[in-house]
């Protein structure tokens, strides 16, 4: 009998993670009914903690008398002022810039033609002229000046760092860790600490933009260097090339297109950040949008937002065309034409320095005011016709979903929320998910803005659920259908070129100032990146695997649910991770249109000196939320891959 029982092996299956998650949520809800309102760490909008007041006091100490920060601030300020004097602001005793509008348009079109093609040149000239007709020429040139200054500094630092990371494995590992952290942080986070050292103004805005925009060019340059075939490098070295010659004659030329993509992404990130940096007194279009949002002037906000979009499209098309252009010596005919174009551009510059009509953009025809009035009229019409529906959707989602979720987070004791989130992190990602969650939540308590952080977290979670659902549906559709992808991909690309501020304008018209407005804008902002990642994951599923499923009679739904989605799970978890980060950054920006919470705290810290410390603490809280959500999702993805590998091994038996 013993021998029989001794040979029996019992396999006890562990509960599925979804069951454990459901059990935790049920326990949390039960305890919430008993403990609601206890130890919630609530703090009023104008209230501060000793930690906040200490931060406010330190701002004056750190920001004054620091020779290094003062030198950096003065240098960056001089660079920005120089660019503004050249194309944006009256300078050197003249009532107009050094180069007037006609010269700027001509030089920009010539550069677009030289680095791209004549179609991009026409687009550049038309786009810049349209911005001038909107009555926003000077504001646009201020934005362009700050963007160029930040991009120039980002490239001077980023490309050498990218080359170093591409050549050194140790540097690559360190850079990857730092860049992952930098790209996890929402845009608001860069503003507060930099004003501590460089004061509020263009210098801090430029440096914040530099820090935010540098990661893409560093990462893509390193990737390009490391992707060069080893055979090419070995062939160059076998011919006696030094390391410097190998770099300049082989690695960099073969990496050109990818490096240009990195420059493109850096420019887009810089333009996005410059508009947000209006909160710390960065001049330009961001100031126009910010003031319009504060006064709920949708028409003016739309006009300025449209100018930002046009500027983004022009910069994106020029750099994209430069990357797509083949690397070869120009023909004699093209050299002659480029020479003639350069002469024409110089003539236009001379006109813009000599004649007022070519220096100062004409005030007529002023289409900007017409666009603003039309946008305001459309907003009023939409609110009159669809207001009952849109406001009804807003109220239904707010009352039925957002308010209960927010109440669960804000009215539970802080220690209960901490325990539940840490337990969820452990279930989903093991200790790699639990430990960062515990550390971040305990530090979050110390910031003194726990309740506002929970309000932001509630909006982030709700928006992320919608983003993931929409992203998976669109991603599967575009990943399975090439024709649909050809139609949808340009829309997704356009969506990713628009700065966060621009998304707020149409949703402000549809839903008014509310938390739901920020959530809706966050969904639209984050869906493109989520959809792209899911679509790429679906396309990466081996064709043989799909054909094998079809050969045994699987339906379309069975192929999607049983084959493609499981195989693409890694891409889907990455999509969830990126969706979370994009949503968090946009929900925080939504503090400007009624979302309140951490976004409002940061903005209020810039506007009211006595709340500066609270704004800094709110920025730190945003960092902690972003790191916590990022670590949990990445740990869950890692654990999912290991679990799937174990299951495959077990199934072999």
N, C-alpha and C positions, 0 to 999 in steps of 0.2 A: 504493500500500500504506500509505503514511504517512497519506494522507487517511482511509483506512478505519479504521486503528487510532486515529487522532487523534480520531475522533468517538465512540469507545467510552468510556463512563463506568462505572467499576466502583464499586459500592456494597458496601463491606466492613462487615458487621455487627459491632458490638462484642459481646464475650461478655456474656451476661445476668448480672445481678448475683448471682443465686442460684449460678451456676457459680463466680464469683469468691469468694463467701463460702465455698462448699464447698472450693475449693482452699486458701484460707487456713486453714481448720480442719484439713485434712489435713496441711498443712505444720506447723502448730502441734503436732498430735498426734505427728508424727514427731520433731520436735525435743524434745518432752517426754520421750520414751523415752530420749533421749540425755542431756538436761540436768536431769532431775528431781532435786530436792533441792538445787540450786545457786542461791545468791543469792535465797533465798525470804523473807528478812527476817522470820523467825519470832520471836515474842516471847511469853514465858510470861504466864500470867494475872496474876501478882503482880509481874511485871517492869515496869520503867519505863525510859524513855529520858531523856537530859538535857533534851530539849524538854518532856517530861511534867513533870519536876521543876521546870523553870522556870515552867511554867504554874501549878503548885501554889503556888509562892512568890509569883507575881504576884496570886493570888487574894486573899491577905491584904492586899497593897498597894492593889489597886484597890477592894476592898470596904470599906475603912476610911478615914474622914476625908474622904469625898467629899460635899461639902455638897449638891450637886444630887441625887445618887442617894439620900442620906439623907432629903432633903426629900420626894422622890417616894415613897420607901418608907413614911415615916411617914404621909403623906397617904392613900395607898392602904390601909395598915393600918387607919387610923381609919375609912375608909369601910366596909371589910369588917367590922370590929368593931361598927360601928354597926348594920349589917344583921343581924349575928349576935345582937346584944343585942335587937333588935326581934323576931326570929322563932325564934332557934335556941338561944342560950345563956342561962343564968341571969345576970341583970344588975341593976344599981342596987340591990343589997342584997336582991333577991328571989331565991327558989330556982328561979324560972321566968323565961322571957323576958317582954318587955313585952307581946307578943301571944301568947297560948297557941294550942294546936292548933285549937280550935273557931273562934277568930277568923281564923286563917290560912285555914282551909278555907272559911269564909263569905266572906271578902274575895276570895279567889281565884275562887270560884264566881261571885260577883257581877261581877267584872271580865271573866270569860269570857263571861258573859251579856251584859254591856254592849257588849263589843267583838265578840262572836260571836253565839251563839244559845243557847237553853235546853238543847239537846242537848250542846253543848260544856260548858256549866255543870255538867250532871249528870256528865259524864265527868270533869271536873276535881275535883268533890267526891268522886266514887267513887275516883278514882286516888289522891288525897292521903290519903283515909281508909284505903285498902288499904295504903299505905306505912306509915302509923302502926300498923296491925294487924300488920305484919311485924316490929315492934319496932325500926324504923329511922327514927323520926321525927326525932330530933335530928340524926343523920348526914345525912338527906335535906335538912333545913333548912340545915345547914352548906354542903352542896353548892349548894343554891339561893341562899344568900347570896353565895357566891363567884361563881356564874354571873351573878346580877343585877348585882353590882359590875362585873364584867368587861364585861357587855353594855352597861351604862349608860355606861361610859367609852368603849367601842368606838363606840357610837352618837353620843356627843358629839363624837368626833373624826371618825368615818367618814362620817356624813351630810354635814357641811360639805365634807369632802374630795371626796365623791362628786358633790356639786353643782358644786364648782369644776371637777372633771374633766369633768362634763357640759357645762359652759359654755365651757371653754377647750380647744382642740385640743392645745396644747402640754402643758398639765397632764395631759390624757388620755393622751398618749403616755408621759410619764414614769411616771404612775400604773400604766399597763398593764405596763410593764417591772418595776416594783417588786412589784406584786401577783402577777405570774407567778412571780417568784422566791419570794415568801412562800408561795404555794400549792404550790410544788414541794417545799418542805422538810417532812419528816416531823415529827410532833408532838414527838418526843424532842429535836429539835434546838433548840427554843425554850427548853428548860429550863436547860441547862448555862450558856450565856453570861449569862443573866439572873441566875442565882444569883451570878455573879461580881460583879455590881454591887449587887444587892438582898438578898443572903444567902438562905439556905434558909428558907422560911416562906410564910405566906399572901400577902404582898405580891408576892414573886417569882412565885408561882403565878397570882395575879390578872393581873399584867402579862403573863406568858407567854400566858395565856388571851386577854387583850386583843389582843395582837399576832397570835395565831393566828386569832381570830374576826373581826377587823376587815375583812379583804379582801372577803368576800361583800357586806357592806352598801355598801362603797365602790364595788365594781364594778357592782352592780345599780342603785344610785342613779344613777351616771354613765350607765349604759345606759338607764335610764328617762328621764332628762332629754334625752338625745340622740335618743330615739325619739319624742318628742312631735312631731306633724306641724308642719312649718314654717308651714303655712297658719294654724294657730291662733296661733302666735307673731306672725306678721305682722299678723294681724287685731287682736291686742291692742295692738301698737305703733302701728298706724294710728289707733287710738282715743285715742292720747296716753298710753298706759301707760308708766311708767318701767321701768327694768330690774328694780328691786325689786318693783314691782307685777306685772310679767310673771312673775317667778319665783313670787311667793306666790299669785297669782290664776289662773295658767294652768299653768305648768310643774309645780309641786309637786302641785296637785290631780289633774292628768292622769297623774302618775307614781305616785300613791299605792299602787296595787295592787302594782306591781313593787317599790317601796321596802319594802313590808311583807314581800314574799317575801325581800328581802335581810335584813331584821330576823330573819325566821324562820331563815334559814340561819346567821346570826350566833349566834343562841341555840343552835342545834344544835351548831355548832362549839365554842361556849363550854362547853357541858355535856360534850362529848366531851373537851375539853382539861382541864377541871377534874378529871375522874377520873384522867387520866394524870398530872396534876400532883401526885397523892398521893406521887409519888417525891420531890418536894421539900417534903414535909410540908404539903401542902394538906389541910385537914380535910374530913371528909365521907365519902361512900360509897366514894370511891376508896381511902381508907385501909383500909376493911373488905375490899374486893376484893383489894387488894395483899397484906395480911397473910394472907388465906385462900389466895391463890395461892402465897405463900412457904411455907406449911405444907401445901400440897396438900389443903386442906379444901374439896372441891368443893361440899359442901352449903351452907356459909356463903357461899362465893363466888357460888353460884347465887342465893341469897336476896338478897344485895346487888346482884347484876347485874340481877335482876328489878326491884328498886326503881329502878335507874337507867333501865331501859327504860320503866317506867311514868311516871317523871318526864319522860323525853324525849317520850313520846307525848302527855302532857298539854300540855307547852309547845308542841309542834309543832301540835297540833290548835287550841289557842287562837290562835296567831299566824296559822295558815292560815285559820281562820274570820274573823279580823279583816281579812285581805286580801281574802277573797271577799265580805265584806259590802258591799252597794251604798253609794255615797257620796250620801246624801240625808238631809235633816232627819228626825229621828224623829217619829213620829206622837204625838198627845197621849196616846193610850192607852199607848203604850210609855214615854213620859216618866213617866207616873203609876206604871207598874209598876216602872220603874227607880228611881224615888224610894222606893217601898215596899221594894224590894230593898236599897237603900242603908241604909235605916233598920234592916232586919233584920240586915244585915252589921255595923252599928255596935252593935246589941244583942248580937250574938254576940261581938264584940270586948270589950264590957263584961263579959260573963259570963266570958270567958277571962282577964280581969284580976282578977276578983273571986273566982272559985271554982276550987279546985285541980283538980277533975275536968274542968273545961273548959280548964285551962291545961296540965296535964301529961297526955300521952296515956295512957289506961288500959293497964295491963300485961296485962290479960286482955280478950278472948281473944288469946293470943300465938300467931299462926299462923306467925310467922317461924321458930321452932324446928321446927315441924312441916314447913314447907317444906324447911328445911335437912336434916332427917332423911330426908324422902321423897326429896330429890335425892341424898343420899348412898346411900340404899338402891337407887335406880334406877341410880346409877353402878356400884355393886357388881354388880347384876344384869346390866347391860349388859356389864361386863367379864367376868363369868362366862359369859354366853351368847355374846356376840359378840367377846369378847377375842381368841379365836384368829384370827378373821377380820380384825378391825381392826388388831391388832398384826402380823398377817401381812402386810397391805397396807402398814403402816408400814415393816416391815423390808424388804419386797421393793422398795419405792420407794427407801428409803434406801440399800440395798446395790446395787441395780441401776442407779439413776440419780443420786441425790444424791451419794453417795460418789465415783463416778468424776468427776463434774463438779467437785466440790469439790477433788479431788486434782489435776485438770488446772489449776485456778486457783491453788491454794495451793502446789503442788510445782514449778510452772514458775518459772524465774527472773523476777524482777519486770520486768526490761527486755524479756523476751520477751512477757509478758502485755501490757505497755504497747504494744509494737510491733504486736501482733496487733489489739488493740482500736482503736488509732489507724487501722490499715489498714482494719478493718471500718467504722469511722466514715467514712473516705474513700470506701469503696465504696458505702455506703448513703446518705450524705448529703453527699458532697463535702467541701470544706474546712470548711464550716459544721459538719460532724460530726466531722472529724478534729482541728481545732484545739482545741475545748473538751475533747475526750477527752484529748489530749496534756497540756494544762495541768492538768486535774483529776487525772490519774494521777500526774503528777510531784509535785503538791502532796500527793497521797495517800501517796506514799513518805515525804514529810517529816513526816507525822503520827505515824509510828512504829507504826501499827496496820495495816500492809499485810495481814498474814495474816488478821486478823479481818475486814477489809473484803472480802477475797476469799471468805471463808466466807459473809458476808452477801450478797454478789453472787451466789454460786451458788444460795442459797435463793431470792433474788429472781427470778433468771432462770427457774428451774424453775417457781415459782408463777405467773409471768407467762405462760408458755407454756400452762399449764392454764387460767388466767383468760381468755386471748384465745380459746382453743378453745371453752370453755363460753360465753363472752360472744357469740361469733359465732353459735353454734348457737341460743342462746336469743334473741339479737337478731333473727336472720332469722325465727325462728318467730313472735315477737311482732310484728315489723314487718310481716309478711304477713297476720297473722290478728288482727283487732280483738278478737274474743271472747277469745282467749288473752291478749292484751294487758290486757284488763280484769281477768283473774284474776291475772296475774303482776305487773302494775304495783304494786298495793298491797303485795305481798310485797317487791318491790324497794325501795319507799319506806320500809317498816318496817326493812329491812336497813340503809338509809343513816342512819336516826335513831339506831341503837345505837352507843354509844362502843366504841372498840377493845377495851377490857378485857373487855367482855361476851362477845366472840367466843371468847376463850381458854377460858372455863369448860367448855362442852360438849365441845370438842376435847381438853381436858385429861382429861376423863372417858373419852373414846373411845380416845385414843392415848397417855396418860401424858405424862411430861415428855420431850420430844425435839425435834429440829429439825423433824421432820415435822409435829408439832402446830402449830408456828408457820406452816408452809407451808399446812396445811389451813385454818387460821383466816384466813390472808391471802387464800386463794382465795375463801372465802365473803364476806370483807369487800370485795373488789375486784370481784366479779362483777356486783353491781347497777349500778354506774356504767358498766362496760363494756357490759353488755347494753342499757342505756338509750341510750347513744350510737349503738351499732350499729343498734338498732331505729329510732331517729330518722333515721339515714342511709338505711335501707332504705325507710322511708315517704316520704322526700324524692325518691326516684327518680321521674321523670315517668311518669304513668300511660300516656301515649302511647307511651313507649319500651317499657314492659312489654307493652302490647297489640300493638305491632308485632312483638315477639318471639313472642307467642302466635299471631299470625296466620300466621306462616310455619311453624307446626307444632312449635315448640320445646317440649320437655318441661319439667316443673316444675324439675328439677335444672338443665337448660340455662338456663332463665330466671334462676335464682339465681346460677349460677356464671359465666355469660357476660354477663349484663346487670346484675342488681342489685348483686352484690358489686363488680364493676369500677367501676360508676358511684358507688357509695357508698364508694369507697376512701379518700376524704378522712376520712369519719367513722370508718372502721375504724382508720386510722393515729392519729387522735385518741383512739380507744378504747384502742389499745395504749399510747399515751403516758400516759393517765390510769390505766390498769391498772397500769403500772409504778410510778407514784408511790404509788398506794394500797397495792400489795403491799410496796413498800419500807418504808412507814411501819408496816405491820402486822408484817412480819418482824422489824423492830427491837423492837417491843413484845413479840414472841414470845421475846425474850431472857429474859423473866421466867419462862418455862415450859420452859426447857431448850434454847432455840435458841442461846444463847451469843453469841459474836462481839461485834459493835458494841453491840447492845442491852444485853448483860451488862456491857460496859465502862462504858457511861453510868450504869447503875444502880449498879454498884460504886463509881463515882466519887462518887455522892451518899452512899453508905453508909460509905465509908472515906476519911478525909481525905487519906491518903497517896496515894490513887489518883485524887484530884480532877482533877489535870492530865491523866491518861490518859483520864478521862471526857470532859473538854473536847475532847481530840484526837479521841476517837471520835465526838463530836457533829459536829466539823468534817468527819470522814471521811464521815459520813452525808450531810452537805450536798454534798460533792464527788461522791459516788455519784449522788445525786439529780439534781444539775445535769448530770452527764455523760450519764446515761441520758435525761434530758429533752431535752438539746440534740441527741443523736444521733437520737432518734425524730422530733423536730420537723424536723430537717434532712432526714431520709429522707422525711417526708411532703411537704415542700416540693419536693424533687427529683423525687418520684414525680409530682406534679402537672405539673411542667415537662416531664418525660419523656412523660407521656400527651398533653400538648398538642402536642409535636413529632411523636409518632406519628400523631395525628389529622391534622396538616398533611401528613405524608408520604403518608398513605393517600388523601388527596384526589387525589393524582396517580396 
